[in-house]
């Protein structure tokens, strides 16, 4: 196979760089069957036309009214402010151009030296660890080597232009840096057939059959997305909710307009007296905590003796347009607490909130503190922000102008379409979650493999208009929750009123709820806070079963001073944080009682994981 070639027929690079060019190395790039290639290119264009027709059809019929220009206009306006800084002073302009041209000249000089067989040390451009450039010919072939180096030099130069621009507010620079990364990810030479050695060889070897398959998949994905590209990241046919994913035994005990409440069957003879309520995010689905028995936090918690209840949020439609945060607090968390009391007779509960589910839990606890509701006796927050000062790249999408446009769009149906949020999250890691799949699917023509986490990632949800607008404005835009200015149920709430113990888990590489942001938010609570930082990111750092022996976590003293100082003095422990959390829970109240019958005297509505989670956007 063409993609298995490593260095046969060509001189390869040594540890310190290229050692000469062998003309025979171009053999794999010479078209052997021009007629077959021409025929397949015609078929490729035909399939591309089908994809274009599938994209145009709903727009011509009026089913879709994309505001495609808006994000492009915002990007141009933002980047033009960077350009203004550099072009407003001839000296700065010359300096910027000289930096770039000097780097290109150095690349050209090194390329000539390599062709002449001279030993040339590789620049420290990050390519050696970048998976996009792992093929040997990115270094061994002078043409591709030049493209690779030019790409890294140009990307670094553009990033530096943003960093060094002066006189701009932080939000504008943040947006500019984000847009530059998006552009850099999109124009990478690894994304194009003629500039990617592996793609080029595969296309030549198969006479373009890979492109025919790829464009056929592209057409299928646009049709599946009803006019939008539904980028396939995994083989979804291999998974079925309730059959081989989200299979921990349990029952749906109650249902409201916004959620179902699930209780999971006990697996131990005795259980902790306090039940455990999990409030997941509604931006995606709860079964990330129950992917399979080996990864399931829910099953693991049940096996430790927790009586686990989970809120399964509705996938909303136009009927839920006015469901706001109060509705999710009352008919979600409050409703679940009522269900737990009916099913177990217990008044005291341990609660977990994940991501925005944790933000809602914190706001609800502050409201409960004012109302004298003391049922939740401890709170665990997974990658949860309550202070949005350092909220990461999602803040790029939040300013008055962008929120107003989004609110206008949500008025049409009463919700934000799930594909919009899915795209936003994928854009945060475009080099990992967009372009590799674009290349593999549509240029290599390869079907993606089955992966449960990516199945969950593709199972997006809609957001009610009132809920989403409240969240963006009160949290990301105005940071009202940490300031004590959020109004919920007619009351101005304060996190300082929350006196119960809090276990606040951050993850070191989180790009959605950065560890520094979670650390800062820990200071807002009025009681004892145990801040813990896990290795890895927003999902893998949370879903990290102990028997895998992966990653690590850090614990330290009080959440005081600077985050960087806390990290320097924190103690590192190999492996999962799950047992550490369980010991924390038991230290608060380790009393046990005989295992409970699922539902108690309540009649169940259906088997877990329920019907709400099966509704697709």
N, C-alpha and C positions, 0 to 999 in steps of 0.2 A: 504493500500500500504506500501511496505517496506520502501520507502523513507520518509514516513510520521511519522515513529516512532520517538519519542523524547526520552522518558526515561522509557517506559513501560517495566516492567520485569527486571529492573536493577537499582542499586543504582546510583544516579546521583551526579555530583560534586556540592559542595556548592560554595559560593562566593570566598572562599579562597582555593579551590582545591578539590581533590578527598576524599571521606569519606569511601571508602571500596568497595570491589568487590563482586558482587552477581553472583554466578555461573549460575543462570538462564538467565543471560544476553547473554549467548552464543547461546541460542535457535535459534535466527534469523540467525545464521551463520552456522547451521547444514543443510546439504543437505537432503531434504525430498524425492526427486525422482531421484536417481542416474541414472536410465535408460534414463529419459528425458534429464537430464543434459548432459549425454554422447552423445546422439543423436544430441543435439543442438551444442555441442562443435565440432562435426564432420561437421555440417553445417557451423559453424563459420570458420573452416579451409578451407572449400570449397569456401566460399565467399572471404576469405583472398587470396586464390589462384587466384581468378578472378582479384582482385585488383593488385596482383603482375604481372599477365600476361598483364594487361592494362598498367602497368608501363614499363614493359620490351619491349613490342611490338614496339613502335616507336624508341627505342634505338637499337634493333636488326636490324630494317630495315634501320637505318641510318638517320631517320627523325630528331632525336634528338642526339646531341653530348654533353652531360653534362660534365662539368668540375667539377664533384663532389668533387674531391680530393683537389682542390685549396683552398676552404674556410677551409677545415679540416686541411690542411697543415699549413695554416696561423694561425689557432687557436692553433695548437700544438706548432708551433714556438714561438708564443707570450707567451703562458703559460709556456713554457720551460724556458723562461728568468726569470719568477718569481721563478720557481723551482731552477734555478741556484743560485739565491741569497740566498735562505734558505738552500740549500744543500752544498754550498761552505764553510760554517763554521759549524763545528760540534756542537758548542754551540747553534747557531741559530736553527739548525735542532732539537736538543734536546728540546729547548724551545718551538718550534712550536708543536712538538709531545706531549709535556707535557701539553700544553694548551688544545689540543683536547682530549687527554686521560682523563685529569682531568674533563673536561666537561661531557664526557661520563660516568665516574664513578659517578658523581653527579646525572645524570639522572637515572642510575641504582639504586642508593641508594633511590632516591625519589620513583621510581617504586615499590621497595620492601616495602617501608613504606606505600604506597597507598594500596597495596594488603593486608597488615596487618591491614588495617582500620585506620591508623593514618592520622590526618589532615596535609596536606602538602600544603604550599603556592605555587602558580603557579609562575614559573619564568617569567620575562618580556621578552617573546620571540616573541611578535607580533602576536601570533596565535589568540588571542581574537578578533582581527579586520581583520584577513585574511579570506576572503570569502571561500577560498579553504578548510578551517578547521572549518566550521560552524556547522557540524553535532555533536550532543552531544557525540557520542562515541569516538570522537577524544580526549576527556578528560576522559570520564567515563570508557572506556575499557582500561585496562593496556597495552595491546599489541599495540593498535593504538596510545595511549598516548605516549608510548615510541618512536614509529616511528616519531610522530609529533615533539617531543622535539629533537630527534636526528637529524632530518632534519634541524630544525632551528639552532641548535648548529653548525652543519657541514657547512651550508651555511654562517653563520656569520663568522666562522673560515676561510673559503676560501676567503671571502671578505676581512677580516683583513690581510690575507697573501698578497693580492694585495696592499692594502693601505700602509702597512708598509714596503714593498720592497723598497730598496734604489738603487740609481745609474741607474735608468731607465728614459727614456725620457717620457714626458707627454702623447704622443700619444700611446706609448706601454702600459703604465699603464691604459689608457682609454680603449684600446682594451681588455686588460686582464680583467678589471672589467666587461666589457660588456659580454665577453665570459663566465665568471664565472656566471653571472646572467642568461645567456641562459642555461647553464648546470644545474644550480640550479632549474630553472623553469621546465626543461624537466624531471628531476629525482624526482620531488616532489612525495611523496607517494600518493598524491591525484590523480595522473594520472594513477594509476594501479589498476586493479580489486582486487587483493588480499591484497592490502595495503590501500585501501580506504573503510571505513566501509559502507558508503552508497552504493557504487558500489557492494561491496561484498554481502550485503543484497539483493539488487535488482537482482543480478545474481542468488542467491539461490532461491529467491521467484519466479522468472520467469523460473527457470531451464535453464538459459542461453539464453533464447529467446532474451533478450536485446542485447547480443553479436552478434547473427545472424543478427538482424536488423542493428546493427552498422556496421558490416563488409560489409553488402549489400550496405549501404550508402557510405562506404569507396570506394568500387569498382565503384559505380556510380560517385563519385567525381573525381576519377582518370581518368575515361573514359571522363568525362566532361572537365577535364583539358588536354585532349589529351596526357596523359602520365605523367602529373604532378598532384599533389594533389591540387585540387581547393577546399579549405576548405570552406564549406558553413557556413556563419555566420547568414544568414537570409533566409526566404522563398522568393526567388526572383520571384516566380510565382504570388505574390500578387501585384507586381508593374509593371507599364508600363509608360515609359517616355512620357509625353505629355497627359496622361490620368488621372493618380492620383498622379503624381510626376512631378515637373517642369511644372506647369499649368498656371502660370501667363500669361494673354493674351498679345500677341505681335506678331511682324512679323520679319522675316529675310529680311534685306534690301540689303545686299551685301555679296559677298563671294570671298575670295582669296584662294590661295593654302594652306594657313595655318590657316585660320579662317573664320567663319561667323560672321556678325555683326547683332545683334538683337536690335530692339527698342520695348519697352513695352508701351502698350496703357495707356494713361493718365486716372486717376480716379478722378481728381479734376478739378474745373472750371478754376483755374489759376495754373500756374507752375512757378518754378524758371527759370529765364532767362537763366542761365547757365545750359546746359545739364550735366548729370552725366555719365561718362564712367567707367565701371568696367572691370578691367583686371584680370581675375582669373588665378590660376595656370594651367599649361597644364599637370602637373603630375597626376592630377585627374580632374574631370569634374565640370563645373561651377554651376550645379544645387544644390550643397550643400547650395547655397544661395537662393534656391527656392524649398525646399523639399516639402512643402505644404503651403497652405495659412496662416496657423497659425505660421509657423516658417520662412516664406520667408522674407529675408532682402530686396530682390528685390521688392516684393509687398509692403512692408512697406515703402520703399523709394518712390515708385510711389504714395502711399497714402499721403505722406508728401508734394507732389508737385514737385518731381524730375522727369525730363524727362530722363528715364534710358536707357542707351545703354550697352550691354554686348558683350564682345568678347567670342565666342564659338570656342575653338581651335579644329583643325582637330585631329582625332586619326590617326597618321601618319603610313605610310607603307614604302616600299622600295623606292618609288618615292620621299620621303621627306628626304632621307639620308643626303643631303647636306644643308638642311635648318638650318642655324645657328642663333645666337642671332640677327645678323643684319636683317635677314629675318623676324624674329618674331617682331623686333622693327619696321621695315618698313612696312611689309605686314600684321602685326597684329595691333599694336598701331597706327602707322601712317595711315594705311588704315582705321581704325575705325574713326580717327579724320576727315579724308576726308569725310567719309560717314555721320558723324554728321553734318558737314558743309552743305552738299548737302541736308540733310533731314530737317534741322532746320534753316539754314542760319546763325548759330552762329559760331563765331570764338573763343570764350572763353568757356572753359570746366573745370568742376571739375572732377578729376580722382581718382579712387580707384584701388589699387593693392593688391592682396591677396597672401601671401606666395611667391613663386618664381615669380608669376605674379607681385608682388610688387617690387621684385629685378629687374626684367626686366623694370618695369615702372621707377624706380630710374635711371637705366642706360640710358634709353631712354631720360629722362628729362635732364640728364647731356649732352647727345649728342645734344638735342634740344637747350640747352643753348649756345653751341658753334655755332650752325647753325642759331641762331636767331629766332627759332620757339617758339612763346610765346602762343600757343593755350591753353595749360594746365595751369590754373591759381591757382590751389590748388591741393595738392596730399594727399590722405589718404592711409596709408599703414596698412594692417591687418597682424599681425604676420609675419612681413617681416624682413629678415636680409640683411643688406648691409655691415656689418662687421662680419666676420665669425670666429673671435678669440675664442668666446665661443659658438660655433655652436651646441653643444649638441651631442647626441649619433650617429647622422648620420655621424659624422666625423670618426667614427670607420671604415666605409666602404671606406674611402678616403685616399689613399696614392699612390705613383707612381706605385707601383707594382700592386695594385688592380685596379687602373684606366686603366693601360695598358692591363690587362686581360679583363676588360670590353670592351675596345675599340676593341680588337681582336674579341670578341663575336659579337659586333655590326656590324663589317664589313661583317658578313655573310648575314644579312638581311637588313642592313641599319638603324636599330633601336634597342633600348633596349625593350625587351618584357615587357608588362605591369605587368606580374606576378612577375617579378624580383623586381620591385619597391614596389609592393603590399606586397611581402614577407618581404622586408626590413623594411617597415613601421610597419607591424605586429610584427616583431621581437623586435621593440623598446618597445613594451608593450606585450611581449609574455604571461605573466601571465594573461592578460586580453583579448587579441585578438587571441591567438592561443590555449592554453591548455584548457580553459573552453569549447571551441567548440569541441576540440578533445574528451574530456570526454563526453560531452552531446551527440554528434553525434555518435561517434564510439564505445563507451563503454556502455552508457545508451541506445543508439538506439533511441534517441528522435529527432524529426524534429525541427529545429530552428523556432522561432516565426518570424513574419513579423515586420521589423523595417526599416523605410526609410533611416536612417543614415547609417546602415550597408549595405543596398542595394547599396547606393552611394559608400561606402567604397570598396565594391566588384567589382564595375564597373571601373576597372583599364584602364589605357591608355598606349600606347607606347610612347617612346621618340625618336625623330630623332637623329641619331648618332652624327652629327656635333653639334647640339644644346646641347645635354647632356654632351658631352666631354668638350665643352667650359665652361659650367656651373660648372662642377666639378673642372676643373683645375683653372679657374679664380676666383672662389668664395671659395669653400671649401679647395682646396689645397694651393693656393697661396694668397688668400684674396686680389686680385688685385683691386677690386672695391673700397674698403675703402682706399687703398694706393694711389689711383689715377693713377694706372698702367694698368687698363683695356683698351684694344684697341677695339673700336667698330666703324665700318664703316671707318676704316683707321685713326681714331682719338683717341688719348689718352684722356680719359674722367676723369673728377673730380666731385665728389658729391658736392664739395664746390661751384661749379658754379650754383647749384640749389638754387635760392633765393626766390622761391615762398613758401607760408605757407605749413607746413607739419603737418598732424595729424597722429601720430605714435602710433598705438595700439599694445600692447603686452598682453599676457595672463599669469597669474601667474604660472600655472602648465604646461606650454608648454614644450614638450620634443623635438620638432622639431626646433622651433625658440625661445629659452629660453628668458625670459623677460630681463635678464641681457644682452644678446647679442643684443636685439633690443634697449635697453637703450644705450649701447655703440655706436651702429650705428647711433643713433640720433645726435651725435656730428659731424658727417661727413658732414651734410648739411650746406649750406651757408646762409640759412634764418631762420625764426622763426619756431621752432619745439614744438608742443604740444604733450608731451609724456603721454600716458594713459595706465594704466595696468588694465585689466579686470580679474575677478575671473575665475576659471576653466582653460581649456586647449585650444589646437590649434583650435578645431572646436567648442566645446560647449561655449567657452569664446567669440567667434565671433558671432555665431548664437544663440543669446540670446534675444528673443523678449521682449519688455517692459511689456506686459500684463502677462508674466509668473512670474514676481517678483523674479527671481532667481539670485543668485550670487551678485556681487558688482563690483565696479571699483574704482580705485584710481587715483587722479590727484594731481599734485604738482607743484613745481617751475621749473626752467630751468633744462635741462639735464646736470647737472654739478656734479663734485665730484664722489663719489662711489655710485653704484646702491643701496647697502644696506642702505646707509644714506638717499637716496631719498625716499625709501620705509618707513623708520621710520618717516619721516616728512610729507608724503603724506596724503591727505584727502580722507577718504573712503566714498563712496556713495552707498547705497543699490540699487540693481536692475541693469537694462541694461544700457550700455553706449550709446545705439543708440540715445536717445534724446539729450544727451550731444554733440554728433558728429553733429547732425542736427543743433543745435544752433550755433555750431562753423562754419558750412557752411553758415548759414544765416547771421552771423556777418560779413563774408567776402563780401558777396553780396547777399542781400535778395530781390533784384528786381524781380517782378513777371510779367508774361505776360499771355494772354489767352492760355488755354490748346492747345497743338499742335496736329494736325492730324498725326497719325503714318505714318512715311515715307515721309511726305510732298508731293512733286511732284514725288518722286521715286516710282517705281513699286516694290512691295514686291516679294520675291522669293518663300517664303513659310511661314506657320504659325510657331510661336515660339513653342517649343524650337529649331526647325530646325533639319536638318538631320545629321550634323556633330556630335552632342552630342549622337545620337543614335547608332553610330558605336561602336561596342564592340571589345575589344582586343582579 
